[in-house]
Amino acid sequence: MFFSKPKILFIILAVFFVANVILAEFIGVKIFSLEKTLGSQPVNWTIWGIENLSFNLTAGVILWPFVFLTTDIINEFYGVRGVRILSFLSAGVVLYAFLMVALAIRLSPADFWEFSQSKNINMQTAFSAIYGQGLWIIAGSITAFLVGQFVDVFTFQFFKRHTKGKWIWLRATGSTLISQLIDSFVVLYVAFGIGADWDWALLLSVCTLNYIYKFFSAILLTPLIYLVHFLIIRYLGHDLAYDMMAKAV
């Protein structure tokens, strides 16, 4: 066989990982109302002195839990080195993608495309508004991603060593909950604390709302971790799978 089962599995996980990171970055420009999406009224909470706060979230939060779930699976079978390679690769690909988008924005639009009569909108303006994210948002997102990844990796390995490989839910969900907290704060601090001069009360209140969503998403995804874990062991075979997990620590 040209590729062994571990290599095929790594390629599949890597493609899913990088694809989700890129998609999360680009759909993240949309802000949606979680309450309205679920058919309920805004919660209008007061947090850190900021009133009328609701779950208005970036669409990227839909995919980030799956990114961290994939991180934990890669960490489980390929260790810190596997996650580190994919994290830097993903950050590089995201940066490259943003540069290409910036170039596309600067291209002179064709007259028939720029002013769409059927949609009654300026396509160039819409394209630039949607894809032309600020440099601070890009910097914050990439920084938070890398910091969150490495916190997740080492927390995962810490739990795995101290539980002697038991309790998958603790090392997977626990590491995700810790890394998502740091990820939420770092991206907001770099993008809006530094980039837009938000005060600490607003920064912490928005961070709290984002983390509440990520917290419950991580809990809900816990059964999926067990399912993926089971399917991978079945694909690799018991002996090979457990040998890889032992070497990954």
Backbone torsions as a table, in degrees:
resi	resn	phi	psi	omega
1	MET	NA	136.0	-177.2
2	PHE	-64.3	-42.3	177.0
3	PHE	-118.3	138.2	175.2
4	SER	-77.9	166.6	-179.8
5	LYS	-59.1	-43.2	177.8
6	PRO	-60.7	-37.2	179.7
7	LYS	-69.8	-41.3	178.1
8	ILE	-62.3	-43.9	179.3
9	LEU	-62.3	-42.6	-179.9
10	PHE	-62.9	-41.1	178.8
11	ILE	-62.5	-44.3	179.8
12	ILE	-61.9	-47.5	179.7
13	LEU	-64.6	-39.0	-179.5
14	ALA	-65.0	-43.8	179.3
15	VAL	-62.9	-45.7	179.6
16	PHE	-63.3	-40.4	-179.4
17	PHE	-63.4	-54.7	-177.1
18	VAL	-64.6	-41.0	179.9
19	ALA	-61.4	-42.5	179.8
20	ASN	-67.3	-37.2	178.4
21	VAL	-63.2	-47.3	-179.1
22	ILE	-64.6	-45.4	179.6
23	LEU	-62.0	-41.1	180.0
24	ALA	-62.3	-38.1	178.9
25	GLU	-65.2	-42.5	-172.9
26	PHE	-83.6	-32.5	176.4
27	ILE	-82.1	-10.4	-179.6
28	GLY	-65.1	-12.5	178.9
29	VAL	-69.2	-21.2	178.8
30	LYS	-87.7	132.6	175.2
31	ILE	-105.4	124.8	-177.5
32	PHE	-120.8	158.4	177.0
33	SER	-94.4	114.9	179.8
34	LEU	-64.9	-42.4	-177.9
35	GLU	-62.3	-47.5	179.9
36	LYS	-64.9	-35.8	177.9
37	THR	-62.3	-36.5	179.8
38	LEU	-87.7	-0.4	177.7
39	GLY	79.3	27.1	179.5
40	SER	-123.0	173.4	-179.8
41	GLN	-84.9	150.1	176.9
42	PRO	-56.4	143.0	-175.4
43	VAL	-73.4	-29.9	178.8
44	ASN	51.7	52.5	179.4
45	TRP	-80.4	162.1	171.1
46	THR	-114.5	118.0	-176.8
47	ILE	-131.3	129.8	-179.9
48	TRP	54.2	32.4	177.5
49	GLY	84.1	-2.9	178.7
50	ILE	-94.4	122.9	-174.1
51	GLU	-92.9	163.9	173.9
52	ASN	56.6	42.3	177.8
53	LEU	-88.8	136.4	178.1
54	SER	-132.9	173.6	-178.3
55	PHE	-83.3	72.7	171.6
56	ASN	-96.5	104.5	-167.9
57	LEU	-118.8	154.4	171.6
58	THR	-69.5	142.1	-178.7
59	ALA	-63.1	-17.6	178.9
60	GLY	-64.2	-22.6	-178.8
61	VAL	-66.0	-15.9	177.1
62	ILE	-65.9	-37.2	-173.9
63	LEU	-96.4	-25.6	-175.7
64	TRP	-59.5	-37.7	175.9
65	PRO	-58.5	-34.7	178.0
66	PHE	-71.5	-31.9	175.9
67	VAL	-62.8	-46.5	-178.9
68	PHE	-70.9	-31.5	175.3
69	LEU	-63.8	-44.9	178.0
70	THR	-64.1	-36.9	175.9
71	THR	-56.2	-45.6	-178.6
72	ASP	-66.5	-37.6	178.3
73	ILE	-66.6	-44.1	178.0
74	ILE	-63.3	-42.2	178.2
75	ASN	-61.4	-38.3	-178.2
76	GLU	-62.9	-41.1	-172.8
77	PHE	-105.4	-21.1	-175.9
78	TYR	-123.4	-5.5	174.3
79	GLY	77.5	-172.7	-176.0
80	VAL	-61.4	-40.0	-176.9
81	ARG	-60.7	-41.1	-180.0
82	GLY	-63.3	-43.2	179.5
83	VAL	-68.1	-40.8	-179.0
84	ARG	-60.8	-44.4	179.8
85	ILE	-59.8	-47.9	-177.1
86	LEU	-70.6	-31.4	179.5
87	SER	-65.8	-48.6	179.1
88	PHE	-67.8	-37.3	177.2
89	LEU	-61.8	-45.2	-179.5
90	SER	-64.2	-43.6	178.7
91	ALA	-60.9	-41.0	178.1
92	GLY	-65.3	-41.8	179.8
93	VAL	-66.5	-40.0	177.9
94	VAL	-62.9	-44.9	178.6
95	LEU	-62.0	-43.2	176.8
96	TYR	-60.9	-43.0	-179.8
97	ALA	-62.3	-42.8	179.1
98	PHE	-65.0	-37.3	177.5
99	LEU	-64.5	-40.1	178.6
100	MET	-67.6	-36.4	176.9
101	VAL	-66.9	-41.5	177.6
102	ALA	-60.1	-39.5	176.8
103	LEU	-65.2	-43.0	-180.0
104	ALA	-62.0	-37.2	179.3
105	ILE	-63.2	-36.8	-176.6
106	ARG	-79.3	-12.2	177.3
107	LEU	-66.3	137.7	-179.6
108	SER	-68.8	123.3	-177.0
109	PRO	-73.6	148.2	173.3
110	ALA	-67.9	143.4	-175.7
111	ASP	-58.3	-42.8	-176.3
112	PHE	-69.6	-23.2	-179.6
113	TRP	-88.6	-37.2	-173.3
114	GLU	-60.9	-43.7	-179.3
115	PHE	-111.7	95.1	-177.8
116	SER	-82.2	112.2	-179.1
117	GLN	-68.6	-36.3	-176.8
118	SER	-69.1	-34.0	-178.0
119	LYS	-99.2	-11.2	177.5
120	ASN	56.8	39.8	177.0
121	ILE	-137.6	159.4	174.2
122	ASN	-87.5	108.0	-173.9
123	MET	-64.5	-37.2	-179.9
124	GLN	-65.4	-42.3	178.6
125	THR	-64.5	-43.3	179.6
126	ALA	-64.5	-43.5	179.8
127	PHE	-60.9	-45.0	-179.2
128	SER	-66.5	-39.2	-178.5
129	ALA	-67.4	-39.0	-176.7
130	ILE	-75.6	-45.9	-173.1
131	TYR	-97.9	-13.5	-176.3
132	GLY	-87.5	62.3	179.8
133	GLN	-66.9	150.1	-179.6
134	GLY	-67.0	156.7	-178.8
135	LEU	-63.6	-33.9	-179.8
136	TRP	-68.0	-35.6	178.3
137	ILE	-67.1	-42.3	177.9
138	ILE	-62.9	-47.1	-179.9
139	ALA	-61.9	-43.7	179.8
140	GLY	-63.5	-41.8	-178.1
141	SER	-65.7	-46.5	-178.7
142	ILE	-67.6	-42.4	179.0
143	THR	-61.7	-46.9	-179.8
144	ALA	-63.2	-38.9	179.6
145	PHE	-61.4	-49.0	-178.0
146	LEU	-66.7	-44.6	179.2
147	VAL	-62.5	-46.6	179.7
148	GLY	-60.8	-39.4	179.8
149	GLN	-62.3	-46.9	-176.0
150	PHE	-72.4	-32.4	173.6
151	VAL	-64.6	-43.2	179.1
152	ASP	-60.6	-45.1	-177.1
153	VAL	-61.1	-50.8	-174.5
154	PHE	-75.2	-30.5	175.0
155	THR	-67.6	-41.6	177.8
156	PHE	-58.2	-49.6	-178.5
157	GLN	-66.3	-34.6	178.0
158	PHE	-61.3	-49.4	179.2
159	PHE	-64.3	-38.6	-177.5
160	LYS	-65.4	-42.3	179.5
161	ARG	-66.7	-43.3	-173.6
162	HIS	-79.4	-14.2	174.7
163	THR	-105.5	3.5	179.4
164	LYS	55.3	43.0	175.2
165	GLY	81.7	1.9	-179.9
166	LYS	-89.3	170.5	172.1
167	TRP	56.7	69.8	178.3
168	ILE	-55.4	-40.0	-176.7
169	TRP	-60.2	-33.8	-177.7
170	LEU	-70.4	-48.5	-176.9
171	ARG	-73.4	-32.6	-179.1
172	ALA	-79.9	-57.8	-178.7
173	THR	-69.7	-40.2	-179.6
174	GLY	-61.7	-46.1	179.5
175	SER	-65.6	-35.9	178.6
176	THR	-66.5	-42.7	-179.2
177	LEU	-62.5	-39.7	179.7
178	ILE	-71.1	-46.6	-177.8
179	SER	-67.3	-35.2	179.7
180	GLN	-68.2	-32.1	176.6
181	LEU	-63.9	-47.3	179.7
182	ILE	-67.3	-41.4	178.9
183	ASP	-59.1	-45.6	-178.1
184	SER	-61.5	-42.1	-177.8
185	PHE	-71.3	-44.7	-175.5
186	VAL	-62.5	-45.9	-177.2
187	VAL	-64.1	-39.2	179.5
188	LEU	-71.7	-38.6	-178.7
189	TYR	-65.7	-47.3	-178.4
190	VAL	-69.1	-46.7	-174.8
191	ALA	-72.8	-40.1	-172.4
192	PHE	-118.5	-30.1	176.4
193	GLY	-69.7	-47.5	177.3
194	ILE	-86.2	-48.1	-173.8
195	GLY	-72.3	-30.9	-176.5
196	ALA	-125.0	5.2	175.6
197	ASP	58.7	41.5	173.9
198	TRP	-67.4	146.6	175.2
199	ASP	-79.2	166.7	-173.1
200	TRP	-65.5	-34.3	-179.1
201	ALA	-63.3	-46.8	179.4
202	LEU	-65.9	-42.2	-179.5
203	LEU	-59.9	-47.7	-178.0
204	LEU	-70.0	-34.2	-179.5
205	SER	-68.5	-44.6	178.2
206	VAL	-66.6	-39.2	177.7
207	CYS	-61.0	-41.6	-179.8
208	THR	-62.2	-45.1	179.0
209	LEU	-62.9	-43.8	178.7
210	ASN	-61.5	-40.8	-177.0
211	TYR	-71.2	-34.7	177.0
212	ILE	-58.0	-44.9	178.2
213	TYR	-62.5	-47.6	-177.7
214	LYS	-65.4	-34.1	179.0
215	PHE	-60.1	-51.9	-178.0
216	PHE	-71.0	-30.4	175.8
217	SER	-63.9	-42.7	179.7
218	ALA	-63.7	-40.3	178.2
219	ILE	-63.5	-44.1	-178.0
220	LEU	-67.0	-27.4	-178.5
221	LEU	-84.7	-6.0	-177.5
222	THR	-55.2	-45.6	178.1
223	PRO	-60.3	-31.1	179.9
224	LEU	-66.5	-33.5	177.8
225	ILE	-60.5	-44.0	179.3
226	TYR	-65.0	-38.5	179.7
227	LEU	-64.7	-48.3	180.0
228	VAL	-63.7	-40.7	177.9
229	HIS	-59.0	-45.3	179.4
230	PHE	-63.3	-44.3	-178.1
231	LEU	-66.1	-37.3	179.5
232	ILE	-68.2	-42.7	178.1
233	ILE	-62.3	-39.4	178.6
234	ARG	-66.1	-37.5	-179.9
235	TYR	-70.9	-45.2	-176.9
236	LEU	-78.1	-29.5	-171.0
237	GLY	97.7	144.8	-172.5
238	HIS	-57.1	-49.7	-174.1
239	ASP	-65.3	-46.8	-179.4
240	LEU	-64.8	-43.5	-178.3
241	ALA	-61.0	-46.7	-177.8
242	TYR	-73.6	-27.0	174.1
243	ASP	-67.4	-41.8	179.0
244	MET	-65.8	-40.8	-179.5
245	MET	-66.2	-35.9	179.1
246	ALA	-67.7	-41.0	-179.7
247	LYS	-73.3	-22.4	-176.3
248	ALA	-76.1	-17.0	-177.5
249	VAL	-69.3	NA	NA
